[in-house]
Amino acid sequence: MDIRFEHGFSLQEALDMVFEDTNNDSDPLIFISPPDAAVETDEDSANEDDGGLIDNLSRRQLSAVAEIRWNGKDDNEIGNQRTQEPEIPEKKNPTPKKRKSKIRKKCHDDSEIDSHPTEVLTRLEKTKSPPKKRKSKGRTKTTWIDGNITMQKDFPIPDYSAFQDKSPVDLFELMLSEDILLLILEESKKYALFLNLPDPKISMSELKCFIGILIATGYNILPGKDFYWDSGDDMGNQMIKNACRRDRFRQIMRFLHLADNTQMNPNDKLWKLRPLIDRLQRNFLKYYKPTQHMNYDESMVKYYGRHSCKQFIRGKPIRFGYKVWCLNSENGYLINFDIYQGASPNSNEYYDQEFGKATAPLVIMLDGLPQKQLPYQIYVDNLFTSFKLLTHLGERGYGTTGTIRENRVPSDCPLTNKNSMSKKKRGEYEGKISKEEGIIDGSMGG
């Protein structure tokens, strides 16, 4: 059997020689010199999902000194060369399955380290046919066909005649309804008794004035609450001064409460707000006039205080605050919402496992729509889009549009990969249709 060494190449040159020699059926071995002691070993230059391939080696690795060894399949002859060459680990399977070309690092025994202390043994496995794609688990085989489809379904025109004569204050009071105000008055009184203090005797008109002041302080921002009653020329707000005394505002602020402290729910981090949240959700759905197009996304409510539900999201315009899952209509109406708190008492375990914790609130909100039978069109981004979600909403009769991450595309979908599509001209696109589920999967160039 012919065993030969070829010296004096860089790793890049050695790899070029190996792939050009298509007539050699033997397994080549490449020996790569390790980096100097003062130089840190380079990491793989590819992304985390794309690592481990020859094309992703760094410049320092490709320029390292390398040697090529060509050997056959006779292990006995290899054993006779141990005095000259490093020992090759015995193959358990003489005809191993060929896989995608890549470099796989092998470990040395003590004899190999002693004979070649400055070499790293690397086996290069060549392939002649691409690996078979694995079938995705959890669903039946999908038939993909070329083309695109359009779905046109009639949707009733929303009727807003009931609100055309109402003022902005009237519309606001539809959401912050009288039962919510009565709840605040009752719970504030209970909280004063809980603290063993006199009843603050807050009236309905005082509570409405208090809420109006909170709204005014949202767009007329001053360093602190007391500054709205300041007498300085550069401070104070005359409208707030005339509406309520400062000390009375402080007293209402102190006793303002929304839930009974004796009825704490340890599984709900938002139990002090839960009565208000439940009533607001009910009112939002009550006055919602169905529109065909809806959007589901996350929203950040700015907050810098201390609370276990406070989130930090890097890269967002509002980085600190409460994260809220929101379902909105096409004209900006908030249909439903859910404040993120990790393990939620209102979560659905089946939806969590099937779609993920970020997408499960969407399915729960759709369950609560007043007219679920209408053909809604829902838009989501890549955080929520998955093949399971598209299939599930399609079974409900809903259309769904969203960007999907590459690792969520079904493995049996014959769609051109993202890197190849990005090299095409801007505006070019490719589409595949799932014949069973009617789902369109596509990508665009540029």
Solvent accessible surface area in square Angstrom, and as a share of the most:
residue,aa,sasa,rsa
1,M,90,0.40
2,D,97,0.50
3,I,36,0.18
4,R,89,0.33
5,F,44,0.18
6,E,41,0.18
7,H,116,0.52
8,G,68,0.65
9,F,54,0.22
10,S,27,0.18
11,L,2,0.01
12,Q,73,0.32
13,E,87,0.39
14,A,0,0.00
15,L,3,0.02
16,D,65,0.33
17,M,57,0.26
18,V,0,0.00
19,F,78,0.33
20,E,136,0.61
21,D,43,0.22
22,T,97,0.57
23,N,143,0.73
24,N,37,0.19
25,D,92,0.48
26,S,19,0.13
27,D,41,0.21
28,P,1,0.01
29,L,1,0.00
30,I,2,0.01
31,F,7,0.03
32,I,30,0.15
33,S,42,0.27
34,P,61,0.38
35,P,60,0.38
36,D,105,0.54
37,A,117,0.91
38,A,102,0.79
39,V,49,0.28
40,E,153,0.69
41,T,95,0.55
42,D,45,0.24
43,E,149,0.67
44,D,61,0.32
45,S,77,0.50
46,A,28,0.22
47,N,109,0.56
48,E,171,0.77
49,D,124,0.64
50,D,69,0.36
51,G,37,0.36
52,G,43,0.42
53,L,61,0.30
54,I,22,0.11
55,D,138,0.71
56,N,26,0.13
57,L,35,0.17
58,S,17,0.11
59,R,186,0.68
60,R,103,0.38
61,Q,42,0.19
62,L,43,0.21
63,S,69,0.45
64,A,22,0.17
65,V,94,0.54
66,A,0,0.00
67,E,39,0.18
68,I,0,0.00
69,R,1,0.00
70,W,9,0.03
71,N,2,0.01
72,G,16,0.15
73,K,152,0.64
74,D,57,0.29
75,D,71,0.37
76,N,122,0.62
77,E,53,0.24
78,I,14,0.07
79,G,28,0.27
80,N,114,0.58
81,Q,57,0.25
82,R,140,0.51
83,T,131,0.76
84,Q,128,0.57
85,E,28,0.13
86,P,5,0.03
87,E,38,0.17
88,I,17,0.08
89,P,59,0.37
90,E,147,0.66
91,K,57,0.24
92,K,202,0.86
93,N,79,0.40
94,P,99,0.62
95,T,104,0.61
96,P,67,0.42
97,K,176,0.75
98,K,122,0.52
99,R,111,0.40
100,K,109,0.46
101,S,28,0.18
102,K,69,0.29
103,I,30,0.15
104,R,78,0.28
105,K,148,0.63
106,K,65,0.27
107,C,122,0.73
108,H,50,0.22
109,D,66,0.34
110,D,112,0.58
111,S,67,0.43
112,E,6,0.02
113,I,89,0.45
114,D,113,0.59
115,S,61,0.39
116,H,40,0.18
117,P,100,0.63
118,T,90,0.52
119,E,39,0.17
120,V,52,0.30
121,L,2,0.01
122,T,2,0.01
123,R,21,0.08
124,L,1,0.01
125,E,35,0.16
126,K,43,0.18
127,T,41,0.24
128,K,146,0.62
129,S,75,0.48
130,P,116,0.73
131,P,81,0.51
132,K,191,0.81
133,K,145,0.61
134,R,208,0.76
135,K,164,0.70
136,S,39,0.25
137,K,195,0.83
138,G,78,0.75
139,R,66,0.24
140,T,113,0.65
141,K,159,0.67
142,T,6,0.04
143,T,63,0.37
144,W,31,0.11
145,I,74,0.38
146,D,106,0.55
147,G,37,0.35
148,N,100,0.51
149,I,71,0.36
150,T,119,0.69
151,M,107,0.48
152,Q,165,0.73
153,K,93,0.39
154,D,141,0.73
155,F,35,0.15
156,P,73,0.46
157,I,159,0.81
158,P,43,0.27
159,D,90,0.46
160,Y,98,0.37
161,S,60,0.39
162,A,70,0.54
163,F,40,0.17
164,Q,134,0.60
165,D,132,0.68
166,K,80,0.34
167,S,49,0.32
168,P,111,0.70
169,V,97,0.56
170,D,60,0.31
171,L,71,0.35
172,F,94,0.39
173,E,73,0.33
174,L,34,0.17
175,M,39,0.18
176,L,31,0.16
177,S,23,0.15
178,E,114,0.51
179,D,52,0.27
180,I,0,0.00
181,L,9,0.04
182,L,95,0.47
183,L,25,0.13
184,I,13,0.07
185,L,34,0.17
186,E,86,0.39
187,E,15,0.07
188,S,1,0.01
189,K,94,0.40
190,K,80,0.34
191,Y,44,0.17
192,A,0,0.00
193,L,114,0.57
194,F,114,0.47
195,L,67,0.33
196,N,138,0.71
197,L,57,0.28
198,P,111,0.70
199,D,48,0.25
200,P,9,0.06
201,K,159,0.67
202,I,24,0.12
203,S,47,0.31
204,M,53,0.23
205,S,80,0.52
206,E,56,0.25
207,L,1,0.00
208,K,95,0.40
209,C,39,0.23
210,F,2,0.01
211,I,29,0.15
212,G,36,0.35
213,I,7,0.04
214,L,70,0.35
215,I,91,0.46
216,A,5,0.04
217,T,34,0.20
218,G,56,0.54
219,Y,160,0.61
220,N,46,0.23
221,I,137,0.70
222,L,39,0.19
223,P,102,0.64
224,G,27,0.26
225,K,112,0.47
226,D,59,0.31
227,F,76,0.32
228,Y,9,0.03
229,W,40,0.14
230,D,50,0.26
231,S,107,0.69
232,G,30,0.29
233,D,157,0.81
234,D,121,0.63
235,M,53,0.24
236,G,22,0.21
237,N,26,0.13
238,Q,118,0.53
239,M,119,0.53
240,I,2,0.01
241,K,64,0.27
242,N,113,0.58
243,A,55,0.43
244,C,21,0.13
245,R,166,0.60
246,R,101,0.37
247,D,80,0.42
248,R,34,0.12
249,F,7,0.03
250,R,109,0.40
251,Q,70,0.31
252,I,1,0.00
253,M,66,0.29
254,R,148,0.54
255,F,9,0.04
256,L,56,0.28
257,H,27,0.12
258,L,27,0.13
259,A,9,0.07
260,D,38,0.20
261,N,38,0.20
262,T,92,0.53
263,Q,133,0.59
264,M,117,0.52
265,N,58,0.30
266,P,111,0.70
267,N,111,0.57
268,D,4,0.02
269,K,100,0.42
270,L,6,0.03
271,W,41,0.14
272,K,96,0.41
273,L,73,0.36
274,R,33,0.12
275,P,31,0.20
276,L,34,0.17
277,I,8,0.04
278,D,67,0.35
279,R,71,0.26
280,L,36,0.18
281,Q,40,0.18
282,R,120,0.44
283,N,5,0.02
284,F,27,0.11
285,L,35,0.18
286,K,137,0.58
287,Y,52,0.20
288,Y,10,0.04
289,K,65,0.28
290,P,16,0.10
291,T,6,0.04
292,Q,37,0.17
293,H,67,0.30
294,M,2,0.01
295,N,59,0.30
296,Y,0,0.00
297,D,48,0.25
298,E,36,0.16
299,S,48,0.31
300,M,22,0.10
301,V,78,0.45
302,K,119,0.50
303,Y,73,0.28
304,Y,153,0.58
305,G,26,0.25
306,R,235,0.86
307,H,73,0.33
308,S,79,0.51
309,C,1,0.01
310,K,66,0.28
311,Q,46,0.20
312,F,90,0.37
313,I,37,0.19
314,R,188,0.69
315,G,72,0.69
316,K,72,0.31
317,P,137,0.86
318,I,56,0.28
319,R,116,0.42
320,F,70,0.29
321,G,0,0.00
322,Y,41,0.16
323,K,29,0.12
324,V,13,0.07
325,W,8,0.03
326,C,14,0.09
327,L,0,0.00
328,N,37,0.19
329,S,7,0.04
330,E,110,0.49
331,N,97,0.50
332,G,58,0.56
333,Y,61,0.23
334,L,57,0.28
335,I,0,0.00
336,N,16,0.08
337,F,19,0.08
338,D,33,0.17
339,I,29,0.15
340,Y,57,0.22
341,Q,7,0.03
342,G,31,0.30
343,A,87,0.68
344,S,24,0.16
345,P,57,0.36
346,N,89,0.46
347,S,57,0.37
348,N,57,0.29
349,E,128,0.57
350,Y,134,0.51
351,Y,27,0.10
352,D,27,0.14
353,Q,142,0.63
354,E,56,0.25
355,F,23,0.09
356,G,30,0.29
357,K,126,0.53
358,A,24,0.18
359,T,4,0.02
360,A,1,0.01
361,P,14,0.09
362,L,0,0.00
363,V,0,0.00
364,I,59,0.30
365,M,7,0.03
366,L,0,0.00
367,D,55,0.28
368,G,38,0.37
369,L,3,0.02
370,P,75,0.47
371,Q,71,0.31
372,K,97,0.41
373,Q,138,0.61
374,L,21,0.11
375,P,21,0.13
376,Y,0,0.00
377,Q,32,0.14
378,I,0,0.00
379,Y,82,0.31
380,V,12,0.07
381,D,56,0.29
382,N,59,0.30
383,L,58,0.29
384,F,2,0.01
385,T,1,0.01
386,S,25,0.16
387,F,20,0.08
388,K,98,0.42
389,L,0,0.00
390,L,29,0.14
391,T,31,0.18
392,H,44,0.19
393,L,0,0.00
394,G,41,0.39
395,E,137,0.62
396,R,68,0.25
397,G,29,0.28
398,Y,8,0.03
399,G,9,0.09
400,T,33,0.19
401,T,78,0.45
402,G,32,0.31
403,T,88,0.51
404,I,44,0.22
405,R,100,0.37
406,E,94,0.42
407,N,122,0.62
408,R,79,0.29
409,V,37,0.21
410,P,12,0.07
411,S,50,0.32
412,D,44,0.23
413,C,7,0.04
414,P,71,0.45
415,L,33,0.17
416,T,46,0.27
417,N,81,0.42
418,K,128,0.54
419,N,100,0.51
420,S,45,0.29
421,M,3,0.01
422,S,63,0.41
423,K,174,0.74
424,K,86,0.37
425,K,160,0.68
426,R,210,0.77
427,G,46,0.44
428,E,78,0.35
429,Y,151,0.58
430,E,40,0.18
431,G,16,0.16
432,K,26,0.11
433,I,14,0.07
434,S,0,0.00
435,K,136,0.58
436,E,99,0.44
437,E,59,0.27
438,G,36,0.35
439,I,18,0.09
440,I,67,0.34
441,D,13,0.07
442,G,45,0.44
443,S,28,0.18
444,M,133,0.59
445,G,8,0.08
446,G,61,0.59
